[in-house]
Amino acid sequence: MPKLESTSHGDSEAWLVDHDELAFLSEGQRRKPLLGGGDVEPHAFTTAMGPTQTLLLAIGGSSSTQRRISTALRRVDLSLEEVGASLIQLVRLPRGGLQDDVGLVIVRHSDLRGRHAAPS
């Protein structure tokens, strides 16, 4: 099983979704001070990524409610590009603009097969 080790801080978030379970990996991180402020304490986390799980790393205005994120990530019938577009739509303002910067990284475990290096 691929192992994920990372840190987070500020308005970034990390989620791991598997069927009916949603794990908020970056829970407990400090929102402030912001990066560049000199007193940042990154929140470290480690997890294994199972064969039916999807990982979401989000920054800025892409943070949304757990239920809405979970619903979008469970759409295995959609491509990752379509899932990303649906998550962006969740944070659009009524007139179509964005309130903040938005960044997403979405990884499905099933898409990793044959694409990561074997341990040496």
Kinemage of the C-alpha trace (Angstrom):
@kinemage 1
@onewidth
@group {chain A} dominant
@subgroup {mainchain}
@vectorlist {calphas} color= white
{ca met a 1} P 0.000 0.000 0.000
{ca pro a 2} L 1.442 3.437 -0.872
{ca lys a 3} L 2.380 5.463 2.197
{ca leu a 4} L 1.755 9.198 2.337
{ca glu a 5} L 3.822 11.459 4.589
{ca ser a 6} L 3.172 15.178 4.493
{ca thr a 7} L 2.786 18.415 6.397
{ca ser a 8} L 0.137 21.103 6.166
{ca his a 9} L -0.426 24.606 7.439
{ca gly a 10} L -2.686 27.595 6.919
{ca asp a 11} L -5.665 27.174 4.616
{ca ser a 12} L -4.466 23.903 3.098
{ca glu a 13} L -6.414 20.707 3.754
{ca ala a 14} L -5.857 17.012 3.138
{ca trp a 15} L -8.720 14.478 2.878
{ca leu a 16} L -8.785 10.719 2.303
{ca val a 17} L -12.089 9.278 1.083
{ca asp a 18} L -13.097 5.615 0.977
{ca his a 19} L -16.732 4.704 0.302
{ca asp a 20} L -18.563 5.899 3.452
{ca glu a 21} L -15.485 7.107 5.330
{ca leu a 22} L -13.927 10.549 5.154
{ca ala a 23} L -10.659 11.168 7.011
{ca phe a 24} L -9.566 14.769 7.532
{ca leu a 25} L -5.786 14.231 7.537
{ca ser a 26} L -4.872 17.840 8.274
{ca glu a 27} L -7.186 18.115 11.275
{ca gly a 28} L -5.478 19.979 14.097
{ca gln a 29} L -3.248 22.163 11.933
{ca arg a 30} L -2.739 25.818 12.801
{ca arg a 31} L -4.291 28.342 10.426
{ca lys a 32} L -2.078 31.220 11.601
{ca pro a 33} L 0.494 32.641 11.516
{ca leu a 34} L 0.650 32.483 7.758
{ca leu a 35} L 3.678 31.141 5.932
{ca gly a 36} L 6.413 33.752 5.843
{ca gly a 37} L 5.452 35.035 9.283
{ca gly a 38} L 8.431 33.345 10.926
{ca asp a 39} L 6.504 31.307 13.518
{ca val a 40} L 4.936 28.530 11.441
{ca glu a 41} L 4.335 25.120 13.033
{ca pro a 42} L 3.487 22.655 10.243
{ca his a 43} L 1.107 19.818 11.074
{ca ala a 44} L 2.647 16.450 10.092
{ca phe a 45} L 0.599 13.401 9.153
{ca thr a 46} L 1.260 9.907 7.830
{ca thr a 47} L -1.249 7.470 6.356
{ca ala a 48} L -1.441 4.489 4.053
{ca met a 49} L -3.556 4.822 0.938
{ca gly a 50} L -5.772 1.799 0.298
{ca pro a 51} L -6.884 0.428 -3.082
{ca thr a 52} L -10.315 2.103 -3.043
{ca gln a 53} L -9.276 5.461 -1.610
{ca thr a 54} L -9.035 8.926 -3.132
{ca leu a 55} L -6.744 11.635 -1.769
{ca leu a 56} L -7.546 15.350 -2.013
{ca leu a 57} L -5.046 18.104 -1.238
{ca ala a 58} L -6.665 21.542 -1.361
{ca ile a 59} L -5.525 25.112 -0.766
{ca gly a 60} L -7.196 28.481 -0.570
{ca gly a 61} L -10.822 28.852 -1.505
{ca ser a 62} L -11.119 25.170 -2.422
{ca ser a 63} L -11.897 24.242 1.180
{ca ser a 64} L -15.555 23.284 1.515
{ca thr a 65} L -17.835 21.247 3.753
{ca gln a 66} L -16.987 17.615 4.475
{ca arg a 67} L -20.230 16.293 3.006
{ca arg a 68} L -19.834 18.167 -0.268
{ca ile a 69} L -16.188 17.138 -0.668
{ca ser a 70} L -16.993 13.532 0.149
{ca thr a 71} L -19.856 13.413 -2.356
{ca ala a 72} L -17.700 14.790 -5.178
{ca leu a 73} L -14.756 12.460 -4.471
{ca arg a 74} L -16.953 9.354 -4.374
{ca arg a 75} L -18.008 9.887 -7.993
{ca val a 76} L -15.854 7.075 -9.384
{ca asp a 77} L -17.816 7.315 -12.634
{ca leu a 78} L -16.144 10.692 -13.262
{ca ser a 79} L -12.589 11.314 -14.458
{ca leu a 80} L -10.259 13.120 -12.081
{ca glu a 81} L -10.589 16.209 -14.278
{ca glu a 82} L -14.392 16.084 -13.886
{ca val a 83} L -14.086 15.593 -10.117
{ca gly a 84} L -11.746 18.589 -9.934
{ca ala a 85} L -14.140 20.732 -11.963
{ca ser a 86} L -17.048 19.743 -9.696
{ca leu a 87} L -15.030 20.677 -6.585
{ca ile a 88} L -14.185 24.069 -8.097
{ca gln a 89} L -17.900 24.627 -8.781
{ca leu a 90} L -18.609 24.006 -5.077
{ca val a 91} L -16.617 27.104 -4.105
{ca arg a 92} L -17.704 29.473 -6.892
{ca leu a 93} L -19.560 32.590 -5.845
{ca pro a 94} L -23.139 33.084 -7.152
{ca arg a 95} L -21.849 35.234 -10.026
{ca gly a 96} L -19.262 32.624 -11.018
{ca gly a 97} L -16.097 34.171 -9.596
{ca leu a 98} L -13.817 32.833 -6.889
{ca gln a 99} L -13.379 34.455 -3.475
{ca asp a 100} L -9.806 33.179 -3.025
{ca asp a 101} L -7.042 31.327 -4.816
{ca val a 102} L -7.884 27.689 -5.492
{ca gly a 103} L -5.591 24.694 -5.824
{ca leu a 104} L -6.383 20.978 -5.918
{ca val a 105} L -4.435 17.741 -6.163
{ca ile a 106} L -6.607 14.623 -6.522
{ca val a 107} L -5.142 11.107 -6.568
{ca arg a 108} L -7.000 7.815 -6.842
{ca his a 109} L -5.112 4.798 -5.588
{ca ser a 110} L -6.335 2.830 -8.597
{ca asp a 111} L -4.575 5.352 -10.875
{ca leu a 112} L -1.227 4.700 -9.132
{ca arg a 113} L -0.835 1.093 -10.270
{ca gly a 114} L 2.310 0.705 -12.296
{ca arg a 115} L 3.180 4.394 -11.922
{ca his a 116} L 5.274 4.434 -8.770
{ca ala a 117} L 8.783 3.143 -8.361
{ca ala a 118} L 9.397 -0.130 -6.587
{ca pro a 119} L 11.216 0.189 -3.246
{ca ser a 120} L 14.978 -0.220 -3.578
